Amino acid sequence: MKARLAASAALALGIALGASGCSMLTYQATTEPYDASDGVGVNVGNLHLRNVLVVSDDGVDGTLVLTIVNDGDEDVELGVQVADGETETIPVDAGATVAFGVADEDELDVVQPLVLRGIDTKPGALLPIYFQYGSAEGIEKNIPVLDGRLPEYAGLLPAEVEVEEGSVDDATAAPVAG
């Protein structure tokens, strides 16, 4: 009787360890940070760029979509450079969150667009963009280029954006409440 009881207890313990022991030994993907959206994240000094992507219909011009969070105590100007093109600068106040290409909740109207001319990258590919400000070390990151097939990006195509070419100042770059 004791042998049966001991065998039953050993079997129960074996099943319990077999069913739960894998999580102790297996790699846990949920412990790794990742970008849970279509864009990518980039950190440059005190600036945190979130959900960075480019929306283009033809691969010639594209709208840069991103949210910039400035955790620093100083106002900065983020430099954005595509390939050997001109560097666009985006002013970001200390402690502010600035969004470019964020669609309104009710309609797909673009708030704060930034159109990049001559990107020469087809939708579905990656576009290398260099981000840098002040004396902080810059970083080049491959940014996904998407098209307007998804409704949330349809209003962000360069043809839909009414902003003068190559001018961030013409975009409404006011901080977003956050």
PASEBA-1860 file (N, C-alpha, C; in nm, 3 decimals):
! residues 178
1> MKARLAAS> 0.081/-0.118/0.000/0.000/0.000/0.000/0.087/0.126/0.000 ~ 0.191/0.125/0.085/0.281/0.240/0.089/0.354/0.256/-0.044 ~ 0.387/0.146/-0.108/0.456/0.151/-0.236/0.366/0.214/-0.342 ~ 0.236/0.176/-0.339/0.142/0.236/-0.434/0.125/0.386/-0.409 ~ 0.117/0.424/-0.285/0.102/0.564/-0.249/0.227/0.643/-0.290 ~ 0.343/0.586/-0.264/0.469/0.651/-0.303/0.479/0.661/-0.455 ~ 0.439/0.557/-0.527/0.443/0.559/-0.673/0.347/0.663/-0.728 ~ 0.227/0.674/-0.669/0.128/0.774/-0.712/0.180/0.916/-0.687
9> AALALGIA> 0.241/0.936/-0.570/0.296/1.068/-0.537/0.411/1.103/-0.630 ~ 0.497/1.007/-0.662/0.609/1.031/-0.753/0.558/1.062/-0.893 ~ 0.455/0.990/-0.938/0.396/1.016/-1.069/0.334/1.156/-1.074 ~ 0.259/1.193/-0.970/0.197/1.326/-0.963/0.304/1.435/-0.963 ~ 0.410/1.415/-0.888/0.520/1.512/-0.884/0.587/1.522/-1.021 ~ 0.609/1.411/-1.086/0.669/1.410/-1.220/0.584/1.484/-1.321 ~ 0.452/1.462/-1.315/0.362/1.532/-1.408/0.363/1.681/-1.378 ~ 0.358/1.719/-1.251/0.360/1.861/-1.214/0.488/1.929/-1.260
17> LGASGCSM> 0.603/1.866/-1.239/0.730/1.924/-1.283/0.739/1.928/-1.434 ~ 0.692/1.825/-1.500/0.696/1.822/-1.646/0.609/1.929/-1.709 ~ 0.495/1.956/-1.646/0.402/2.055/-1.700/0.445/2.199/-1.671 ~ 0.514/2.221/-1.561/0.551/2.359/-1.524/0.700/2.387/-1.531 ~ 0.780/2.286/-1.537/0.924/2.305/-1.533/0.983/2.369/-1.657 ~ 0.913/2.360/-1.769/0.966/2.417/-1.893/0.986/2.567/-1.883 ~ 0.896/2.634/-1.812/0.906/2.779/-1.803/1.028/2.823/-1.722 ~ 1.081/2.734/-1.640/1.201/2.769/-1.563/1.326/2.761/-1.650
25> LTYQATTE> 1.323/2.678/-1.752/1.441/2.654/-1.833/1.435/2.718/-1.971 ~ 1.318/2.751/-2.019/1.300/2.801/-2.155/1.317/2.952/-2.159 ~ 1.373/3.001/-2.270/1.389/3.145/-2.294/1.252/3.213/-2.294 ~ 1.239/3.324/-2.227/1.113/3.397/-2.218/1.119/3.519/-2.309 ~ 1.052/3.512/-2.422/1.052/3.623/-2.518/0.987/3.747/-2.462 ~ 0.899/3.733/-2.367/0.829/3.849/-2.312/0.918/3.938/-2.226 ~ 1.038/3.892/-2.196/1.130/3.975/-2.117/1.210/4.070/-2.204 ~ 1.201/4.056/-2.335/1.275/4.141/-2.428/1.188/4.259/-2.472
33> PYDASDGV> 1.240/4.383/-2.469/1.163/4.496/-2.521/1.150/4.485/-2.673 ~ 1.037/4.527/-2.725/1.015/4.523/-2.869/0.921/4.636/-2.908 ~ 0.916/4.666/-3.037/0.828/4.769/-3.089/0.695/4.703/-3.125 ~ 0.593/4.738/-3.053/0.462/4.673/-3.071/0.375/4.750/-3.170 ~ 0.435/4.793/-3.278/0.360/4.866/-3.380/0.429/4.845/-3.513 ~ 0.386/4.920/-3.614/0.445/4.906/-3.747/0.579/4.976/-3.757 ~ 0.602/5.077/-3.676/0.726/5.152/-3.680/0.829/5.096/-3.584 ~ 0.941/5.167/-3.573/1.049/5.124/-3.485/1.076/5.234/-3.382
41> GVNVGNLH> 1.145/5.197/-3.275/1.183/5.292/-3.172/1.331/5.326/-3.183 ~ 1.365/5.452/-3.156/1.503/5.498/-3.161/1.526/5.587/-3.040 ~ 1.637/5.567/-2.971/1.675/5.655/-2.860/1.801/5.731/-2.898 ~ 1.793/5.863/-2.887/1.908/5.950/-2.915/1.923/6.043/-2.795 ~ 2.021/6.015/-2.710/2.039/6.096/-2.590/1.912/6.096/-2.506 ~ 1.860/6.216/-2.476/1.737/6.228/-2.396/1.610/6.221/-2.480 ~ 1.625/6.203/-2.610/1.508/6.195/-2.696/1.472/6.049/-2.722 ~ 1.343/6.021/-2.710/1.292/5.887/-2.737/1.196/5.899/-2.854
49> LRNVLVVS> 1.233/5.842/-2.967/1.151/5.846/-3.087/1.072/5.716/-3.092 ~ 0.941/5.727/-3.103/0.855/5.609/-3.098/0.774/5.595/-3.226 ~ 0.753/5.470/-3.265/0.675/5.434/-3.382/0.718/5.514/-3.506 ~ 0.847/5.513/-3.534/0.901/5.585/-3.648/0.878/5.502/-3.775 ~ 0.811/5.563/-3.873/0.789/5.498/-4.001/0.770/5.605/-4.107 ~ 0.777/5.563/-4.232/0.756/5.652/-4.346/0.641/5.596/-4.427 ~ 0.549/5.682/-4.469/0.436/5.640/-4.552/0.455/5.700/-4.690 ~ 0.453/5.613/-4.792/0.475/5.658/-4.930/0.388/5.577/-5.024
57> DDGVDGTL> 0.338/5.642/-5.130/0.259/5.569/-5.228/0.343/5.523/-5.347 ~ 0.449/5.597/-5.378/0.528/5.564/-5.497/0.677/5.542/-5.469 ~ 0.721/5.561/-5.346/0.861/5.543/-5.313/0.949/5.661/-5.349 ~ 0.890/5.768/-5.402/0.967/5.887/-5.437/0.969/5.984/-5.320 ~ 0.851/6.017/-5.269/0.838/6.103/-5.152/0.769/6.024/-5.041 ~ 0.794/6.064/-4.916/0.731/5.994/-4.804/0.703/6.088/-4.689 ~ 0.603/6.054/-4.611/0.569/6.131/-4.492/0.630/6.061/-4.371 ~ 0.710/6.134/-4.295/0.771/6.080/-4.174/0.669/6.085/-4.062
65> VLTIVNDG> 0.646/5.971/-4.000/0.552/5.960/-3.889/0.632/5.919/-3.766 ~ 0.622/5.994/-3.658/0.692/5.961/-3.535/0.640/6.044/-3.420 ~ 0.666/5.997/-3.301/0.640/6.072/-3.180/0.773/6.088/-3.108 ~ 0.804/6.212/-3.068/0.930/6.241/-3.001/0.901/6.281/-2.856 ~ 0.966/6.213/-2.763/0.954/6.245/-2.621/1.089/6.298/-2.575 ~ 1.091/6.421/-2.523/1.214/6.481/-2.472/1.213/6.471/-2.320 ~ 1.294/6.377/-2.267/1.304/6.360/-2.122/1.405/6.455/-2.058 ~ 1.471/6.535/-2.140/1.576/6.623/-2.089/1.523/6.753/-2.033
73> DEDVELGV> 1.617/6.833/-1.980/1.584/6.962/-1.922/1.611/7.077/-2.017 ~ 1.652/7.047/-2.140/1.686/7.152/-2.237/1.605/7.134/-2.365 ~ 1.571/7.249/-2.426/1.510/7.246/-2.558/1.617/7.202/-2.657 ~ 1.580/7.118/-2.753/1.676/7.069/-2.853/1.616/7.075/-2.991 ~ 1.701/7.061/-3.091/1.657/7.049/-3.229/1.709/6.916/-3.281 ~ 1.617/6.825/-3.310/1.651/6.694/-3.364/1.679/6.707/-3.512 ~ 1.796/6.659/-3.554/1.829/6.656/-3.695/1.788/6.522/-3.756 ~ 1.720/6.529/-3.870/1.675/6.410/-3.942/1.733/6.417/-4.083
81> QVADGETE> 1.814/6.317/-4.119/1.878/6.319/-4.251/1.856/6.185/-4.321 ~ 1.806/6.194/-4.445/1.787/6.076/-4.529/1.901/6.072/-4.630 ~ 1.977/5.963/-4.630/2.092/5.944/-4.721/2.182/6.068/-4.719 ~ 2.214/6.119/-4.835/2.301/6.236/-4.843/2.222/6.365/-4.859 ~ 2.093/6.360/-4.828/2.007/6.477/-4.843/2.030/6.580/-4.735 ~ 1.951/6.685/-4.743/1.961/6.791/-4.644/1.908/6.743/-4.509 ~ 1.959/6.802/-4.403/1.913/6.768/-4.269/1.796/6.858/-4.232 ~ 1.683/6.794/-4.200/1.568/6.868/-4.148/1.584/6.877/-3.998
89> TIPVDAGA> 1.545/6.988/-3.938/1.553/7.001/-3.793/1.413/7.014/-3.735 ~ 1.393/6.947/-3.624/1.264/6.947/-3.555/1.287/7.001/-3.414 ~ 1.229/7.116/-3.381/1.244/7.168/-3.244/1.159/7.088/-3.146 ~ 1.220/7.051/-3.032/1.148/6.976/-2.928/1.179/7.041/-2.794 ~ 1.076/7.095/-2.730/1.094/7.160/-2.601/1.125/7.058/-2.492 ~ 1.193/7.103/-2.388/1.225/7.018/-2.273/1.097/6.964/-2.211 ~ 1.095/6.835/-2.184/0.981/6.772/-2.121/0.858/6.758/-2.209 ~ 0.871/6.790/-2.338/0.755/6.787/-2.427/0.748/6.657/-2.506
97> TVAFGVAD> 0.629/6.629/-2.555/0.605/6.520/-2.649/0.552/6.583/-2.776 ~ 0.620/6.560/-2.887/0.580/6.617/-3.016/0.549/6.503/-3.111 ~ 0.433/6.511/-3.176/0.392/6.406/-3.269/0.386/6.460/-3.411 ~ 0.441/6.386/-3.503/0.437/6.420/-3.645/0.363/6.310/-3.720 ~ 0.262/6.349/-3.797/0.187/6.252/-3.875/0.087/6.174/-3.795 ~ 0.042/6.228/-3.683/-0.057/6.158/-3.601/-0.195/6.196/-3.654 ~ -0.275/6.095/-3.684/-0.407/6.120/-3.737/-0.505/6.151/-3.623 ~ -0.601/6.239/-3.653/-0.706/6.272/-3.558/-0.790/6.149/-3.531
105> EDELDVVQ> -0.841/6.134/-3.411/-0.921/6.017/-3.374/-1.046/6.005/-3.461 ~ -1.112/6.116/-3.489/-1.238/6.111/-3.564/-1.217/6.101/-3.714 ~ -1.118/6.168/-3.766/-1.092/6.169/-3.909/-0.944/6.145/-3.932 ~ -0.907/6.106/-4.053/-0.766/6.085/-4.085/-0.703/6.214/-4.136 ~ -0.720/6.322/-4.061/-0.652/6.447/-4.094/-0.514/6.441/-4.031 ~ -0.414/6.482/-4.108/-0.278/6.478/-4.057/-0.253/6.597/-3.966 ~ -0.199/6.569/-3.849/-0.160/6.673/-3.755/-0.007/6.671/-3.754 ~ 0.055/6.782/-3.784/0.200/6.796/-3.780/0.274/6.704/-3.878
113> PLVLRGID> 0.254/6.719/-4.007/0.323/6.633/-4.103/0.465/6.679/-4.134 ~ 0.547/6.586/-4.177/0.681/6.617/-4.225/0.705/6.533/-4.350 ~ 0.708/6.598/-4.466/0.726/6.528/-4.592/0.874/6.526/-4.628 ~ 0.924/6.405/-4.656/1.062/6.386/-4.700/1.060/6.368/-4.852 ~ 1.129/6.454/-4.923/1.131/6.450/-5.069/1.248/6.366/-5.118 ~ 1.225/6.288/-5.223/1.331/6.211/-5.289/1.387/6.098/-5.206 ~ 1.302/6.021/-5.138/1.352/5.913/-5.053/1.399/5.794/-5.135 ~ 1.346/5.777/-5.254/1.386/5.669/-5.346/1.385/5.531/-5.278
121> TKPGALLP> 1.276/5.501/-5.207/1.261/5.373/-5.138/1.116/5.328/-5.152 ~ 1.095/5.216/-5.214/0.961/5.163/-5.238/0.897/5.115/-5.107 ~ 0.764/5.123/-5.100/0.695/5.067/-4.982/0.727/4.919/-4.966 ~ 0.749/4.879/-4.842/0.788/4.743/-4.810/0.936/4.730/-4.783 ~ 1.012/4.832/-4.818/1.157/4.831/-4.796/1.191/4.911/-4.671 ~ 1.319/4.916/-4.640/1.368/4.993/-4.526/1.446/5.113/-4.574 ~ 1.426/5.227/-4.512/1.492/5.351/-4.547/1.586/5.391/-4.434 ~ 1.719/5.397/-4.460/1.810/5.442/-4.354/1.795/5.593/-4.328
129> IYFQYGSA> 1.768/5.627/-4.203/1.756/5.767/-4.163/1.848/5.789/-4.044 ~ 1.919/5.902/-4.047/2.013/5.937/-3.941/1.947/6.041/-3.851 ~ 1.946/6.015/-3.720/1.889/6.105/-3.620/2.000/6.153/-3.526 ~ 2.002/6.285/-3.498/2.107/6.339/-3.411/2.065/6.476/-3.360 ~ 2.111/6.513/-3.239/2.092/6.649/-3.190/2.210/6.688/-3.102 ~ 2.241/6.816/-3.102/2.347/6.870/-3.017/2.473/6.786/-3.018 ~ 2.527/6.758/-2.898/2.648/6.676/-2.887/2.616/6.529/-2.861 ~ 2.487/6.494/-2.857/2.449/6.353/-2.836/2.492/6.271/-2.957
137> EGIEKNIP> 2.535/6.148/-2.929/2.577/6.061/-3.038/2.455/6.026/-3.123 ~ 2.466/6.047/-3.254/2.357/6.017/-3.345/2.348/5.869/-3.375 ~ 2.239/5.832/-3.441/2.220/5.692/-3.477/2.150/5.684/-3.613 ~ 2.197/5.590/-3.695/2.128/5.562/-3.820/2.043/5.438/-3.799 ~ 1.918/5.447/-3.837/1.825/5.336/-3.815/1.750/5.309/-3.945 ~ 1.728/5.181/-3.974/1.648/5.143/-4.090/1.501/5.155/-4.054 ~ 1.432/5.244/-4.123/1.293/5.277/-4.094/1.203/5.212/-4.200 ~ 1.097/5.142/-4.157/1.007/5.080/-4.254/0.930/5.184/-4.335
145> VLDGRLPE> 0.915/5.154/-4.464/0.835/5.238/-4.553/0.707/5.161/-4.584 ~ 0.594/5.220/-4.550/0.464/5.157/-4.570/0.384/5.235/-4.674 ~ 0.283/5.170/-4.731/0.197/5.240/-4.827/0.065/5.275/-4.758 ~ -0.030/5.324/-4.835/-0.157/5.370/-4.778/-0.268/5.267/-4.783 ~ -0.235/5.139/-4.796/-0.341/5.037/-4.802/-0.421/5.027/-4.674 ~ -0.355/5.042/-4.561/-0.426/5.039/-4.434/-0.494/5.175/-4.412 ~ -0.618/5.175/-4.366/-0.691/5.301/-4.350/-0.621/5.402/-4.260 ~ -0.549/5.354/-4.157/-0.483/5.449/-4.066/-0.367/5.522/-4.131
153> YAGLLPAE> -0.319/5.474/-4.247/-0.209/5.540/-4.316/-0.252/5.610/-4.445 ~ -0.375/5.589/-4.489/-0.423/5.645/-4.615/-0.415/5.798/-4.617 ~ -0.450/5.861/-4.506/-0.446/6.007/-4.500/-0.307/6.064/-4.475 ~ -0.206/5.977/-4.462/-0.070/6.022/-4.435/0.020/6.018/-4.558 ~ -0.035/5.980/-4.672/0.044/5.978/-4.796/0.087/6.120/-4.831 ~ 0.205/6.138/-4.891/0.252/6.273/-4.922/0.154/6.356/-5.005 ~ 0.079/6.292/-5.094/-0.017/6.365/-5.176/-0.132/6.421/-5.091 ~ -0.159/6.359/-4.977/-0.267/6.402/-4.888/-0.223/6.511/-4.791
161> VEVEEGSV> -0.093/6.526/-4.776/-0.038/6.620/-4.678/-0.020/6.755/-4.743 ~ -0.081/6.857/-4.683/-0.069/6.992/-4.735/0.033/7.069/-4.652 ~ 0.158/7.062/-4.692/0.266/7.133/-4.624/0.369/7.170/-4.729 ~ 0.432/7.285/-4.713/0.533/7.325/-4.809/0.652/7.233/-4.803 ~ 0.710/7.208/-4.916/0.820/7.113/-4.931/0.937/7.146/-4.839 ~ 0.983/7.044/-4.766/1.106/7.052/-4.688/1.104/7.152/-4.574 ~ 0.989/7.181/-4.519/0.985/7.281/-4.414/0.910/7.230/-4.292 ~ 0.982/7.205/-4.186/0.919/7.162/-4.062/0.844/7.279/-4.000
169> DDATAAPV> 0.893/7.402/-4.021/0.830/7.518/-3.961/0.687/7.536/-4.011 ~ 0.659/7.489/-4.134/0.525/7.500/-4.188/0.432/7.394/-4.131 ~ 0.489/7.290/-4.072/0.406/7.190/-4.004/0.369/7.247/-3.868 ~ 0.256/7.208/-3.817/0.218/7.255/-3.685/0.288/7.172/-3.581 ~ 0.399/7.221/-3.532/0.486/7.143/-3.442/0.463/7.177/-3.296 ~ 0.339/7.195/-3.260/0.308/7.225/-3.119/0.316/7.098/-3.036 ~ 0.356/7.110/-2.911/0.362/6.991/-2.826/0.224/6.928/-2.809 ~ 0.224/6.798/-2.796/0.102/6.723/-2.772/0.089/6.701/-2.622
177> AG> -0.030/6.718/-2.571/-0.050/6.695/-2.428/-0.021/6.550/-2.396 ~ 0.054/6.525/-2.293/0.085/6.386/-2.264/0.124/6.368/-2.129
END
